[in-house]
Amino acid sequence: MTLTDQQQRLAIDGGTPVRTTPLPWELPGAHWIGEEERELVDRVLRSKSPFRFYGIDPQFMVETLEREWCETYGYNHALAVNSGTAALSIALSALEVGPGDEVLVAGYMWVSCISAIVRAGAIPRLVDIDDTFCMDPKDLERKISSRSRAVLLVHMSGAPGHVTEIAEIARKHGLGLIEDCAQAAGASQNGTPVGRFGDIATFSFQMNKNMTSGDGGMIVCKDDVLYRRIVAMHDLGYARNDAGRFDPEDTTCQFWGIGARMSDLAGAMALAQSRKLGKITGAMRSAKWRIREALSDIPDIKFRHVIDPNGDSGPFLIMTFEDADICSRFMAAVKAEGIHGPEGSLGCLPMRDWGLHWYFNIPSLTEKRSNTRDGFPWSHPDNAFASQIDYHRGLLPVCDDLHDRSGLLSIASILTEADVDDIVQAIRKVASVYFNR
Ligand SMILES: Cc1ncc(COP(=O)(O)O)c(C=O)c1O
């Protein structure tokens, strides 16, 4: 069949779009909410016991979730919390990070990573990324100083970067390593699940993540002492006894907690979702890699380097173009072909519309904002060493460049074969006009 002129002309130029029905929302876990979630949530409601530690007839959903995570992914300890942001704060406090310390973090991340460091009283030391869109180990080595205390390694957009090398660098320099796996639940690298490379790892179960309980998260770690600190800090600062009551007499656990417990209702949802995580990520991974392979002969589109495709959790396809102008025009043209989700979703966009994921788009960082009147932590005398750091654009050349030249396509977890074909067809159609391919 030969295409008519109207079909060949790009939709952005008035031609017929490849499709007119929106693709599904990007929210990966949400599409899979079903009877399993309902059954477990109902069980908690029927028992009138939505608190994880005690109640009329507790169902211990959160505890079961934590146990299954340890069994499934090989973690020593897992503790569910109420958000990924809280998980990061707790992880930093557990490692005793505070004023006078620097935490190394990549410039492509999420605002929560920076806010957790700043609220801990420490200084974010930004590190550049490489073609994995995760921290560049070479730049990490360059940025390590006598102030460095920990590395916050964020597995961005579904897959880890050079995690083994970075773990080795952290070990060599005696730095704590926190993996932020919020965007990569269910991912792995060469057979090792994310969260097993560092000292502590955090996850988010917020709505946009690979599995969801609406809000929620998880902290995993190896060390028993660290785990006790984490448990106390996520709660009200103290350990609990077997009956679930506080034990303030235990002098090894007397801290300031942040009230980030997961309720058993959220635990029920997270448990049901967690049992589907492999299927959810499997669906995204296979759709994403089918698209990548079908487009692999177009040299003008460079795909993000994923070190181990088998361990990619698959929620995003990242494409990089020759320059910023072609990137913006290409992504707009693909979107015009009908490659986007329903109104309000973020399915197809240039990275410049990806907001608080990029360091220079975070005004509270560039303007060094504070939650308190004294300007803490920027004004803290122990942080005087960092007074000259300027977080505006220009600090990280690779970040700045990839931000300008890259676009992102969300891969919904329920794409059909026909949806995948449409995505491939739309990208090929735009490439045929823009690149003459
Ligand atoms: C990399 C990263 N870290 C942390 C978070 C924070 O998670 P939450 O929204 O559950 O607080 C998110 C997501 O929102 C994230 O993408």
PDBQT file of the ligand as one rigid body, heavy atoms in Angstrom, charges set to zero:
ROOT
HETATM    1  C1  LIG A 501      14.124  10.168  41.886  1.00  0.00    +0.000 C 
HETATM    2  C2  LIG A 501      13.031  10.456  42.867  1.00  0.00    +0.000 A 
HETATM    3  N1  LIG A 501      13.327  10.557  44.163  1.00  0.00    +0.000 NA
HETATM    4  C3  LIG A 501      12.385  10.786  45.093  1.00  0.00    +0.000 A 
HETATM    5  C4  LIG A 501      11.062  10.930  44.735  1.00  0.00    +0.000 A 
HETATM    6  C5  LIG A 501      10.082  11.284  45.790  1.00  0.00    +0.000 C 
HETATM    7  O1  LIG A 501       9.092  10.339  45.984  1.00  0.00    +0.000 OA
HETATM    8  P1  LIG A 501       7.691  10.764  46.640  1.00  0.00    +0.000 P 
HETATM    9  O2  LIG A 501       6.921  11.503  45.617  1.00  0.00    +0.000 OA
HETATM   10  O3  LIG A 501       7.102   9.434  47.010  1.00  0.00    +0.000 OA
HETATM   11  O4  LIG A 501       7.987  11.586  47.835  1.00  0.00    +0.000 OA
HETATM   12  C6  LIG A 501      10.697  10.815  43.378  1.00  0.00    +0.000 A 
HETATM   13  C7  LIG A 501       9.321  10.914  42.891  1.00  0.00    +0.000 C 
HETATM   14  O5  LIG A 501       8.496  11.663  43.132  1.00  0.00    +0.000 OA
HETATM   15  C8  LIG A 501      11.715  10.595  42.422  1.00  0.00    +0.000 A 
HETATM   16  O6  LIG A 501      11.429  10.522  41.117  1.00  0.00    +0.000 OA
ENDROOT
TORSDOF 0
